[in-house]
Amino acid sequence: MSLETKITDALKVAMKEKDKVALESLRAIKSQLLLLKTDGKTEEISPEQEIALLQRLVKQRKEAYEQFKANNRNELAENEQAQSKVIEQFLPAQLSPEELEKELKAIIEETGAQDIKDLGKVMGAATKKLQGKAEGKAISETVRKLLS
């Protein structure tokens, strides 16, 4: 089942339940999917593009949450946090820190990285392999820790 179908089904449920937060979140996803489809570059949206789109939307919500929190706009911050949780439901399960470290150790062995100079080589392989399963920031921090 494609992401678009899942979103449409979830939209129907959210409309029936009159869940405003879910409706806003799902409509944002649907809007971004439509924009991606009609940009003229591709006819089909790949699963990797879908994951990247969802990650971008979650990241935007988290950044907005931090901004609202810093400016004591708690009501708006809570809304952004709730929206990010709705969007995260459509992402693959995230790796725990222990699982992430285990995966990255295997990638470091595969690439033959020795020290921090090989960071780029490891990051390239890691972001490809772990796309959607972990945030880039978490991957980067863990790789730096393991290589130093």
N, C-alpha and C positions, 0 to 999 in steps of 0.2 A: 504494500500500500504506500503510495507516494505521500510526501509531506503535505502537499496541497489537499489531498483527500482527507487526511487526518485533521487538518486545520478546519476544513469545511464541516466535517462531522462535529468537531469540538465547538465550532461556532453555533451550530444548531442547538446543541445541548446548552451552551451558555445563554442563548436567547430564551430558551424555554425556562431556564432557572433565573433569568434576569440578573445575571452576574456581570456587573458593569466592568469590573477589573479584567475579568477573563475576556469579555467582548473587546475592550480596548486593546489588549495584548494580542489577541488572535487577529483582529483587523489590521494591526500593525504588521504582523507576520505576512498576512495575505497580501497586503499592499506592497511589501518589499518583494515578495515572490512575483507579483505581477510586473513590477518594475524590472526585475531581473529577466523575466521572460520576454518583455517587449523592448529590451535595450538593443536588440538586433544582432548581438554577438553570437548567441546560441539559440537553438530551437528547444532543446531539452535542458533542463536543469539537472546537473549531476548531484549525487548524494553529498559529495564534498562541498559543492557550492551551497547546498541547503544547510549543512552544518556550519559553514563559515558565516552564512547569513544569520542563523540563530545565535551564534556566538557573538556576532557584532551587536545584535539587538540586546542581548543580555548585558554585554559590556557597556552599552549606552545607558541602560537602566541603572547599572551599578554606579557609573560615574555621576549620573543625575542624582541618585540617592545620596552620594557623598556630598555633592554640592548643596542639596537641600538641607541635609543634616548640619553642615557647616554654617548655614545661614538661619538655623533654627526654624526651618519650615517643615516641622515633623509630619504634618498631615500629607504633604506632597511627597516627602521622603518615603513614608509608609506605602503610598500608592505605587511608587517606582519599584520598591522592594517586592511588593505583591505581584506586579507585572513581570518582574524578572523570574519569579518562581513559576509563573504560568508558562513562560517561554522555555524555561529550563526543562519542563516536562517532555519537550520534543527533542531534546538533545540526548545523545547516548550517555550511559552512566559514566560519571566522572571517576577517575582512578583515585584511590586513597594515596596519601603521601608515601606510604610504604610500598604500595604497588607501583607508583610512579618511579620511585628510586630503583626498584628492581628492574623495571623496563629500561630505565636510562643506563643502568650498569651494563645491561646486555648490549645496548646500542653503542656504548663507549667501547666495549670489547670488539664489536663488529667493525667499528671504524678505526680501531687501533689508536685512539686518542691517548696521549700521555699526560699533557698538562693543559693549562688554560689557553695556550696558543691554538689548540685544536677545537676551541669552542664553536667556531662557525661550522666546522665539519659535523660535529655532533648535533648542533641545533638544527641543521638542515635535515638530517636523517630523523631526528626526534620529532620535529614538527610534522613531518610527513606521516610518520608511523602513528603518532599519538593524536592526530587531528580529531578534535571533538571529544577526546577522552580526558584532556587536561588543558588548562589555560596556558598560554605561551609564557606568561610571567612565572608561573609555578615551575614550568619546564626549565626556563632559563636559570632561576635561582637554584634549583636542584642540580643542574649540570655544573654550574659554577662551584657549588659546594663539593661535588664529587671530583672535579678536576683539580681543585686547589689543595 
